[in-house]
Amino acid sequence: MSKKRKPIKDLHVIYDADKMWVLASPIRVDVLNAVCSLERCSVADIAAFTGRTRTSLYPHIEQLLEAGLILEDEKRLAGKRYEQLYRPIARSVATKHNIKDPDNVAYHQSYGNAVGRLMARLHERATAQPDSVVRGPNRDTYAGIFSAWVDDESLEEVNEIVDRLWEISQSTHPGEGKRLVNIGVLMAPDRRAKPKP
């Protein structure tokens, strides 16, 4: 008899520093992203999604379970044995930034690095596929960095675009005729350059 499953929340915010540090690894970010995207999956599903071996995933899944970021779901029959299924605590996980806490700042720096490394790996894999689309309205593969001199109004517009990307990612689910696109956003003010008067 299966237990009644709670619906998956849209967002879970982490305030605890120890739980935040679990996400300072590109592999665990990748695993969490897989579970959030698939919504209910086995280690074999996660391995297929991430391109990693099942054996290499177990310690990362264990850490995500201990942090409460993924949950054990029911088991399903796979061939002659049952396999454990996992589901996310929420469709998206965010962390609370506290500029006054050096450990929190260090975590956010590590997380940004983890996201950058993961996106580089995903982009490398995508560009090697013959069906990747690099131009036009159906583009699904892109890399770029833009530097922009922005005033408050322009910065607000940039943040509205980032918020819109977030909204789109929150309202999607796997389904027929859909493809998964990974969108990574890193934004940072550039303190090296000073505008000329």
N, C-alpha and C positions, 0 to 999 in steps of 0.2 A: 504494500500500500504506500503510495507516494505522499509526502508531506505537502501541505498547501504552501505554495511559493508566494512570498511577498513580491509585489511588483517592483521592478527596478527603478530606483529614483533617477532623476535626471542628473543631479549633481551631488557630490559628496566633497566637503571641504575638510582638509586635514589641518589641525592646529598643533598636534603633537609632533615635536621635533624628531623623535625616534622613528615614527611612521613616515615622516617626510624623507628621511635618509634612505629608506627602502627604495625610493624612486630616483636615487642618484646614480642608477645603473641603466645604461641604454638597453640591456637585455630585459630587465624588469619593466622598464617603460614599454618595450616592445610586447612583452607578455601581457601586461595590463591592457595595452591597446588592443591586442588580439581578443582578449576576453570581453572587453567592452564592445568591440565591433561584432563579435559572433553571438554575444549575449548568453549563450549556453553551449559549452564545448568541453571536449576531453583533451587530454594531453596530446593525443594524436592530432586533433584538430588544430591545437595551438602550434604544434610542430610544423604542420603543413602550412599554416598561415604565416609563420615567422621564418620558415626555411631553416629551422634549427633542429637538432636531434632531440628526441624525447628525453633521453638520459640527461642531456645538458639542461633541460628545462626544470626538472624536479626541484633542485634547491631554490630556484627563483620563485616557483609556484608556492613552495613552502613558506618563503619569506613574505610573499604577498598575502597568503592565508593568515600567517601570524599577525600581520599588520591590519588584518580585517578589510583589505582592499578587494579581495575576491573571496567568494564563499563556496563551500562545497554544496552541490546540488544533489539531485538523486543520481543513481547509477543507471546505465543502460547496457543492454546486451550488445556485445560486439563480437560476432562469431560465437565462440563457445564460452566466453568469459564476460564478466561485467566490468565496465570501465567507469571510473568516477567522472562526473561532469562538474564543471565550475561555472559560476556566473559572477558578474561584477557587483560590487556594492552599489554602484551607480554607473550611468552611461558615461559620465565624465568625472574625473577626480581633479580637484584643484587644491592648492596649498595657500595658507594665509601668510603673506609676506610681512615681516616685522623688521624694519630697517634698524631698529634699536637693539636687536638681538644678533650678535655676531654669528652664532651658530645657525640661525635662520638665514642670514645673508649668505653664509658659506654654502648652505644647502641649495639655495636658489641659484647660486653660481654653478654648482655641480649639476643641478637639474638642467640648466640651460645647455651645459656641455653635453650631457647625456642625450638631450633632444637633438642637438646638432649632429652628434655622431650617428644617432639612429636615422635621422632624415638623410644624411649622406649615404648610408648603407641602402636605404630604401630607394633613393634616387638612382644609385648605381645599378641596383637590380632592375628598376623600371626601364632605364635607358637601354638595357641589353635586350629588352623584349621587342620583337618585331611589330607588335600591335600597339606600342606606345604612341600617343598622339602629342606632338610637340608644338603644333600650330593650330589656329582656328578656334571656333567656339566650343569644340569638343576636346580641347587640349586637356590632357590628364598628367602630363609630365613637364616639370618646369623647375629651374633653379635660377636664382638671381639674388643680387644684393643691390639695394638702392640707397643712396644717400640723398637726403632732401633737407633743405633749409625750410623749416616749418614755423609758422606763427601759431598762436593758440587756436585759431580757427581751423587751420590745416591739420594740426595735430588732433583736434577733435574729430575731423573727418576721417583721418587714418584710424582712430580708435573705434569709430562707428563701423568701419569696414571689418576690423578685427572682431568686433562684437557680432557682426552679421555672420562671419565665418563660424563663430562659436555657435550661434543660433542654428545655422544649417546643420552643423555636426550633431547637435542635440536632437534634432527632429528626424534623423534618418534611422532606418532599420534595414537589415538584409531583406532582399526580395527579388523576385523575378525581374529581369531586365535592368538590374542595378549593378554597378561596379563600385568597388571601394577605392577611394582616393585618400591618401594620407596628405594632410596639410599641416606643415610645421611653421610656426611663426616665432621668430626671435626679433625683438625690437629693443634697441638700446641707444640712448643719447651718446653722441660722439663728443667726448670732452677734449679731443686733440685739437679740433679746429675751432677757431674763434672768428665770428663774423667781422668783416672789416666795417668800420664806421661809415 
